[in-house]
Amino acid sequence: MSEQVSLIAERKPVPRLAVGPTKATQPHLAVVYATAAGEVECFDGRPMTPSQQVFSKYRTRYEVDLRPRQRSAVLGRNPLVSRDGVHAFEVRVDFCFRIDGFDGAKNWVRSGIDDALPVVHGYLTSLFHAAGQRFAIEDSFGLQMFLNQKCAQQVLLAEGLVIYGCQVTVAPDAKSKAYLESLIEAGRRETLGQAEHTPNLGAVVRQGQLDSKQQELQMEAAARQAKALEGTRIDSEGLIRQYLNTHPEDAAGAFEMLRKLEEARFATAELQNQRALALFQAMADKNLVQAGDLEVMRQLLTDVVGRAAGAGQLPAAGTPQLPGARPWDAPAAQLPSAAASGPTQTQSHLQPPYQQPPSQPYAPAYTPTQATPVARPAYAALIYLVLDESAPDCIEELNRGLSDLHAALAAAADVSAGIRLSVLGMAATTEPRLQLETVTTATRTPILTGRQGLSYGHAFQQLRTVVAQDVGVVKAQGAQVLRPIVYFVTGGALDETDDWRDAHRALTDATGNPAAPHVIALGVGRAHTFAVRAVATRPEFGFMAPPHQDAVSAAHSCAVFLRDSVVGYGRRIAAGDPQFSVNPPDGFRRAEDAY
């Protein structure tokens, strides 16, 4: 109630020498006269005549507005506090007021008040005082009914005002409303929780019964499986066979496990064989092996190799007999002479010298045939084959090409002597399939395995580390190392998140990497032409398969190219020519021409 409502329409002194008729008033105005001493007279609301004014004792003339007024007010400064003493009600009052006729006009002039709203506000505040403490904050409707009953009757105030038509609206204030909403929400959640408790409890009980039954069935199945496996051999082959029986749809997985098992056995047998041969050689060099021990030592060696390969004890074989010679005789120059040196402490631990049977004539000493060593070339070429294992169509042809390359190098010792070969399988990670070494008949053939993903960056990081280490090792062996060569064969879809260019730059930049290799890039299948061109260290080192050629035939061309290129380079090195050149595979074209 910030606006003012003035009920005095006009206030002015009473004229003494007025000439002519007195000004008439409007119907809703009552004229009230007042003396200086505070006497008030209305004369039924009519103004005095000029003659009456000359001799009148009244000095001030008031015009009081008798019209009714309607207003609304919110009791904000004096809120009604609820029963808990914390929360409050917001009270809005719609009311009407007016001057109570001529008597009310005289009382209003006598009160000396101009604005009527403070009078009404004071009355309502006193009427509603402490009414909120009768009710809880949740019972705003009860308070509203109570207040409407209190102000339902018309009231005449001493100032001459009549207040009537009051209508009260009560609601919780903002803070109390938020509190009540939280209570309602909590009650709603409690009601829903109680309603959902029964079905939730039933669901838990039913799920527990299902879990118990499933566990019971699993235990029964495990017992049946254990009973079925009672007669099965608990070894590698038996477990693989059992896996194939239980997973007939995964025959490829079973064959892969069998292949890995054979590889592990071969590697173990090769290691055991090398250790046994080294031990035998050391014993022979120190004359700890006599001719009569040859058969026993051979059987021991074959048993060791057979157990390492998983074949058990190998059958004994007859010692090959040389015409006119005993089973094993060291050269005469290596046999100790008992007459010359006499018995010593060391000789006392040796077996007695071999005695020739009387019935057999003495044969001259046997001198073993010495293999002619292959002279190593002055140069050593480090060649790395980085082959894509993420392209399943290419794996078989590339593996066949690796087998042909291995056979060609192993069959030509003079060619492979100048070559150090390493094979790496590339997918989401790059794994070594053959560590850098000279290929001989004892070198195992590398095998590629299909895998998911394709990351050039990981391959270049791996090469950066491996090439630098290998160059240092080969140099330490006294060979003159040529610049390494990397054959990079890709046929899968490159991972979109692979940021490989920085790793490629670190590998091939000769200023930061003294062992930076040449990179020959071959693209087949889904390989991207721009990537193949960027991987090759020279434009003439990047090749792409024809777009109409399928991945299998393109991989076959790559395999033939790798074999011929590596073997041809080995022949040139054996002939003393370290110059390297490359021609594209059959049907391929340069990557920069395939844009």
Secondary structure as the mmCIF struct_conf table of DSSP 4:
data_model
#
loop_
_struct_conf.conf_type_id
_struct_conf.id
_struct_conf.beg_label_comp_id
_struct_conf.beg_label_asym_id
_struct_conf.beg_label_seq_id
_struct_conf.end_label_comp_id
_struct_conf.end_label_asym_id
_struct_conf.end_label_seq_id
BEND BEND1 GLU A 3 GLU A 3
STRN STRN1 SER A 6 SER A 6
STRN STRN2 ILE A 8 PRO A 13
HELX_LH_PP_P HELX_LH_PP_P1 VAL A 14 PRO A 15
BEND BEND2 ARG A 16 LEU A 17
BEND BEND3 GLY A 20 GLY A 20
HELX_LH_PP_P HELX_LH_PP_P2 PRO A 21 GLN A 26
TURN_TY1_P TURN_TY1_P1 PRO A 27 HIS A 28
STRN STRN3 LEU A 29 ALA A 34
TURN_TY1_P TURN_TY1_P2 ALA A 36 ALA A 37
BEND BEND4 GLY A 38 GLY A 38
STRN STRN4 VAL A 40 GLU A 41
HELX_RH_3T_P HELX_RH_3T_P1 PHE A 43 GLY A 45
HELX_LH_PP_P HELX_LH_PP_P3 ARG A 46 THR A 49
HELX_RH_AL_P HELX_RH_AL_P1 PRO A 50 PHE A 55
STRN STRN5 THR A 60 ASP A 65
STRN STRN6 ARG A 69 VAL A 74
BEND BEND5 ARG A 77 ASN A 78
HELX_LH_PP_P HELX_LH_PP_P4 PRO A 79 PRO A 79
STRN STRN7 LEU A 80 VAL A 81
TURN_TY1_P TURN_TY1_P3 ARG A 83 ASP A 84
BEND BEND6 GLY A 85 VAL A 86
STRN STRN8 ALA A 88 ILE A 99
HELX_RH_AL_P HELX_RH_AL_P2 GLY A 101 SER A 111
TURN_TY1_P TURN_TY1_P4 GLY A 112 GLY A 112
STRN STRN9 ASP A 115 ASP A 115
BEND BEND7 ALA A 116 ALA A 116
HELX_RH_AL_P HELX_RH_AL_P3 LEU A 117 PHE A 128
TURN_TY1_P TURN_TY1_P5 HIS A 129 ALA A 130
HELX_RH_3T_P HELX_RH_3T_P2 ALA A 131 ARG A 134
BEND BEND8 PHE A 135 PHE A 135
TURN_TY1_P TURN_TY1_P6 ILE A 137 GLU A 138
HELX_RH_AL_P HELX_RH_AL_P4 SER A 140 LYS A 150
TURN_TY1_P TURN_TY1_P7 CYS A 151 CYS A 151
BEND BEND9 GLN A 153 GLN A 153
STRN STRN10 VAL A 155 LEU A 156
TURN_TY1_P TURN_TY1_P8 ALA A 158 GLU A 159
BEND BEND10 GLY A 160 GLY A 160
STRN STRN11 LEU A 161 PRO A 172
HELX_RH_AL_P HELX_RH_AL_P5 ALA A 174 ALA A 228
TURN_TY1_P TURN_TY1_P9 LEU A 229 GLY A 231
BEND BEND11 THR A 232 THR A 232
BEND BEND12 ASP A 235 ASP A 235
HELX_RH_AL_P HELX_RH_AL_P6 SER A 236 THR A 246
HELX_RH_3T_P HELX_RH_3T_P3 PRO A 248 ASP A 250
HELX_RH_AL_P HELX_RH_AL_P7 ALA A 251 ASP A 285
TURN_TY1_P TURN_TY1_P10 LYS A 286 ASN A 287
HELX_RH_3T_P HELX_RH_3T_P4 ALA A 291 ASP A 293
HELX_RH_AL_P HELX_RH_AL_P8 LEU A 294 ALA A 308
TURN_TY1_P TURN_TY1_P11 ALA A 309 GLY A 310
BEND BEND13 GLN A 313 GLN A 313
HELX_LH_PP_P HELX_LH_PP_P5 LEU A 314 ALA A 316
HELX_LH_PP_P HELX_LH_PP_P6 GLY A 318 LEU A 322
TURN_TY1_P TURN_TY1_P12 PRO A 323 GLY A 324
BEND BEND14 ALA A 325 ALA A 325
BEND BEND15 PRO A 327 PRO A 327
HELX_RH_3T_P HELX_RH_3T_P5 ALA A 332 GLN A 334
BEND BEND16 LEU A 335 LEU A 335
HELX_RH_AL_P HELX_RH_AL_P9 ALA A 338 SER A 341
TURN_TY1_P TURN_TY1_P13 GLN A 345 THR A 346
HELX_RH_3T_P HELX_RH_3T_P6 GLN A 347 HIS A 349
BEND BEND17 LEU A 350 LEU A 350
HELX_LH_PP_P HELX_LH_PP_P7 GLN A 351 PRO A 357
TURN_TY1_P TURN_TY1_P14 PRO A 358 SER A 359
BEND BEND18 GLN A 360 GLN A 360
HELX_LH_PP_P HELX_LH_PP_P8 PRO A 364 TYR A 366
HELX_LH_PP_P HELX_LH_PP_P9 PRO A 368 PRO A 377
BEND BEND19 ALA A 378 ALA A 378
STRN STRN12 TYR A 379 ASP A 388
BEND BEND20 GLU A 389 SER A 390
HELX_RH_AL_P HELX_RH_AL_P10 PRO A 392 ALA A 411
HELX_RH_AL_P HELX_RH_AL_P11 ALA A 413 SER A 416
TURN_TY1_P TURN_TY1_P15 ALA A 417 GLY A 418
STRN STRN13 ILE A 419 MET A 426
BEND BEND21 ALA A 427 THR A 429
STRN STRN14 THR A 430 GLU A 437
TURN_TY1_P TURN_TY1_P16 THR A 441 ALA A 442
BEND BEND22 THR A 443 THR A 443
HELX_LH_PP_P HELX_LH_PP_P10 ARG A 444 PRO A 446
BEND BEND23 GLN A 452 GLN A 452
HELX_RH_AL_P HELX_RH_AL_P12 TYR A 456 ALA A 476
TURN_TY1_P TURN_TY1_P17 GLN A 477 GLY A 478
STRN STRN15 GLN A 480 VAL A 481
HELX_LH_PP_P HELX_LH_PP_P11 LEU A 482 PRO A 484
STRN STRN16 ILE A 485 THR A 490
BEND BEND24 GLY A 492 GLY A 492
HELX_LH_PP_P HELX_LH_PP_P12 ALA A 493 ASP A 495
TURN_TY1_P TURN_TY1_P18 GLU A 496 THR A 497
HELX_RH_AL_P HELX_RH_AL_P13 ARG A 501 THR A 508
TURN_TY1_P TURN_TY1_P19 ALA A 510 GLY A 512
TURN_TY1_P TURN_TY1_P20 PRO A 514 ALA A 515
HELX_LH_PP_P HELX_LH_PP_P13 ALA A 516 PRO A 517
STRN STRN17 HIS A 518 GLY A 523
TURN_TY1_P TURN_TY1_P21 GLY A 525 ARG A 526
HELX_RH_AL_P HELX_RH_AL_P14 THR A 529 VAL A 535
BEND BEND25 ALA A 536 ARG A 538
HELX_RH_3T_P HELX_RH_3T_P7 PRO A 539 PHE A 541
STRN STRN18 GLY A 542 MET A 544
TURN_TY1_P TURN_TY1_P22 PRO A 547 HIS A 548
BEND BEND26 GLN A 549 GLN A 549
HELX_RH_AL_P HELX_RH_AL_P15 ALA A 551 ALA A 574
TURN_TY1_P TURN_TY1_P23 ALA A 575 GLY A 576
HELX_LH_PP_P HELX_LH_PP_P14 PRO A 584 PRO A 585
TURN_TY1_P TURN_TY1_P24 ASP A 586 GLY A 587
STRN STRN19 ARG A 589 ARG A 590
HELX_RH_3T_P HELX_RH_3T_P8 ALA A 591 ASP A 593
#
